[in-house]
Amino acid sequence: MPADTSSRRWAIAAAAAAMLAIAMGQLVNGLSAFFEPLERAEGWSRGGIAFINTAGMAGLALGGIAMGMLADRVPTRTVIRPAIGAVSTTPAGLRSRSSGAPWASTAPSAASGSTRRSSDSEARKEASSVRTVSGSASPGTPGGATVKPFGQNPGTDIPRPRGKIQTSAFPTLNPYLRYILKRLRTDASMLTLPNREGSSDIAMTVRTFFLPLFAAALTGFFVSASATAQETEAAPGTGISTFVMPRSGPYSPDRIAIPNARAIAAWIRSGHSDASSEAFVHWDEEGAIPPNCAVCHSGAGFRSYHGLDSSEPGLPENPVPVGGVVDCATCHDPGMGQITEVALPSGVMHPVTSSAEAACVTCHQARTSGASVTRAVGDLPEDEADPELSFVNPHYAGAAASNFGSYGKLGYQYDGKEYTGRFLHAKPVADCLSCHDPHSLEVTEDTCLICHQTGDDKAIRISRQSHDGSGDTSKGIYEDIKANSAVLMAAIERYAAEVAGVPVVYDGAHYPYFFADANGDGLADQQDGRAVRYDAWTPRLLKAAYNWKAVNADHGIHVHNPHYALELLYDSTEDLYAATGGDFAALGLAR
């Protein structure tokens, strides 16, 4: 083949590959739009969708190449009877490539019809003895030319015939389909590129034809890989993506695909993401969060506690830097599924049935239990103030501990009393996620409506008796708990003034919440610009105050375990009234 012909062949192939690469790249990008419903509903990433598209095209390209290579190895040729004006297709009508002459002989004129018919007959006879043997001369091939397997002898130009295929290999197929199949098995002339003179001097095998498609598929693969890398790019040292940009325009916000967009939007509305809240900025001045606090006030501390960061499970060895929140990895770390039990403050090892339960119970179990109060008071006299005693704070949002009731032993449980265990609620409610959205933490009212006539949890009443002495059973159980809490707080204030000798006032905005009120004006005493903490605790007063705080620290206790809350309030109030000599029965409370 002349040098310019060879260069033209590969130049055309390269140009075709470039054009197909661009087209396929756009196709990959365009096909991704059809997956947008899955992307939004299932959280698929755009890069992942593009990768799936590209993998499919790469498979087609590789399959095509494999088919071409297989066809190259078929050692047979089909003899086609050409119509008038067609080029002779027998080896006798072909010249050796090494001769530098045209690849196909010129068709005989119409005036020599008899000669043509005679030569065609002889050619068919001669061609019937031809066997393709790579690397050796074939019978009937002029000049001892080598006829190689399909794809290796582009010097055999077989123009599209207008005649009939002389074979019965596929008798049941459509003639045109049989023609195509036979042409694919015999030579690459079906894929030749004609020049201006009409002859086919640039031949491409099936394998060469599929090279541009393969190059396009590879290009699409790298585009997909870069898109995936772009979507997962994170800020150094945080593992959190700082921004999301699409691979190409138009840059319309509603067209930018963000993986798990709905879950992220819900999480942003929750307290777990509020980096400006007291729960996360409390230690900003110190610059680090103490290990025991970092477990729940930092995603890094949580992962360290459960050994999800390859450290030993337990409290972090060192304080954790500030700036973190309850991030995605806190609950979605792959290692969460390996947690089988969580230790409660009471010492109970609670078995968890899911990674979600493990995450919720770890941080919503409070930090103390009734056992903490028992250890604090020891054998001290019930009604003698001891300056060594201080308030035992159950901490906040102990929903899991409230729900466990006497099993979890959140409250101080008085001797000789029985307490409600875990509140299993109704059958549709199995765990925290039965009622709470896992990302926004909002209550799903539809769950309530399965059994109740309202979705307002504060209006639902699950008891047929009045617990606050009002006799009103039309209001929600929340109101009974609220009323009895007020009764207990009044009893605490009375006991502090009459028995402990120092009036007390509660301030929920400042730790440790209970302060001295020596002048009885309802405001905390001040000293050196600070409120004076209460230091006249007696064991009896500490037990009652602890239970009051445990009930009121869980704002959803009327749902999590209302019976346990009412029992703690009732017993604490009764115990204080016994010390002050008040008429407890006159209150009309019900346990």
C-alpha positions, 0 to 999 in steps of 0.5 A: 500500500502506498505510504500516503494511503496508509497515513490517510487510513489512520488519519481518518481513523484518528479523526473518527475516534476524536469525533466519536469521543466527543459525541460519546462524552456528550451522550454519557452526560445526556443519559445521566439526565434520564436517571435523575428520578433515581438520583433524587429518590435513591441518592445516586451520584451523578458521577456514579450514573455516568460511570454506569453509562460508560461501563455499558458503552465500554462493554459494547466496544469490547464486545465489538472488538472481540467479534471483529477479532473472531471474524478475522480468524475465520479462514473462508471466503465466499465467492459472489457472482457479480452482475453486469458492470461489477468487478471480478471477485475471483483471485484471478482478477486480483493482483498482488499488493506488492506489485503496487498496481490497483487492488481490483481488476477492471470489469470487462465491457458489455461488448465481450459478454461471452468472454465475460461469461466464460471467464466468470465460469472459470473463475468460479471453478478456480475460486472453489479450490481456493483455501485461505492459508496464512503465510503460504501461497493459495492455489489460483492466486496469480504470482503466488500471492498470499491470501490471508485471513479476513482483516489481514488482506485489505488488498481484496476489494469486493464491491457490493454485488448486484448478484446472488450469493452462491451459498446455502449456509444460511438458507432460512435467513433473509437473502440480504441478511445472509449477504451481510453475514457472509460479507462480515465473514469474508472480508473488510471490503464492507467497511472500505472508504472509497476514493474519488475515482470510485475504487476502494483504496482505503480498507478498514477491518471490523477491528479497526472500525471499532477502535474509535468507539473503544477510544470514545468509551475510554474517554467517557470513563475518564470523564466519569471518574473525574466527575465522581472525584469532583463530587467527593472532593472534601475540605482538608482534614474534615471529610466534608464536601465544601461545595458542589459544582456541576460538570457543565452548565447551565448553572441553574440551582435546581439542576445541580444534582447533590447526592442525598440532597433531601437527607442533607436538607433535613439534617441542616434543619436539625439541631445536630447541624447547628454549629452555632448552638450552645451544644457545640460552642460551649467549649470554644474559649477552651479550644477543645472539648473534654473527652467525656463531653466530646462523645456526643458533642462532636462527631470525631469524639463519637467515632473515637468512643466506639472505636470507629476511627481505628482507636480502642473503644472508650472515651477519647484519650485526649480532648477533641478540637472544637468546631465539629457537629453531629455529622453524617459519619456519626450515624452512617459510619460503616462500623456502626453495624458492628455495635451490638450493645450500649452501656447505660449510666446505670451499668445496664448493657442494652442490646441494640438491634440496629445501627440507628438505635446504637447511635440514638441510645449512645447520646440520648441516655442521659449521663447519670442514673438513680444509682448516681444519687444513691452513691452521692448520698451514701448513708447520710441522714435524710434531712441534714444539709451537707456542704459536700453534697452537690446537685447531680445533673441527669443532663439533657434529652435523655429520651432513651433512658426515659423510654427504658423506665425502670429497666434503664433506671434513669430516675431515683427509684424509692425503696418499696415502690414499683416502677413502669419498665420500658414503654413499648407504645403501640405495635407500629412503634418499634424504635426512635425512627418509628416517630422521628425523621432520622435527619430533621429529628421532627416527629412524624405525625402520621405515625400518631394518627394510626391509633390516635385521633390527632397528630398533636402529641401534647393532646394525646391522652393514654390514661383514663384517670386524672393524675393531677387531681383536676379530674379532667381527662379530656386533656393530654397526658402532657398536661398532667405531667406538667401540673405534677411537676409544678407541684413537686417544684413547690414542694422542693422550695418549701422543703428547702426553706423549712427543713434545709434552712436555705431557700432555693430557686431554679434557673434553667438557663444557668448551670448548676440550675439550683441557686440560693435565694436567701431573701426569698425574692425568687431571684438567685443571690449574687456574689462577685457578679455571679449567682450563688449555687445552692449548697444546703442539699440534704439527701431527701432534697437531692433525690426529689430535685434530681427526679424533677430535673430528669423528668423535665430534661426530656421534653418528650417524656409524655410520649417516651414513657409518661407512666414512669414520669408520673411515678417519679413525680408522685413518689418524690412529692410524697416523700417531701410532704412526709418531711414537711408535714403537709397534707399530701392526700389533699392534693388528689394526685394519682400515681 
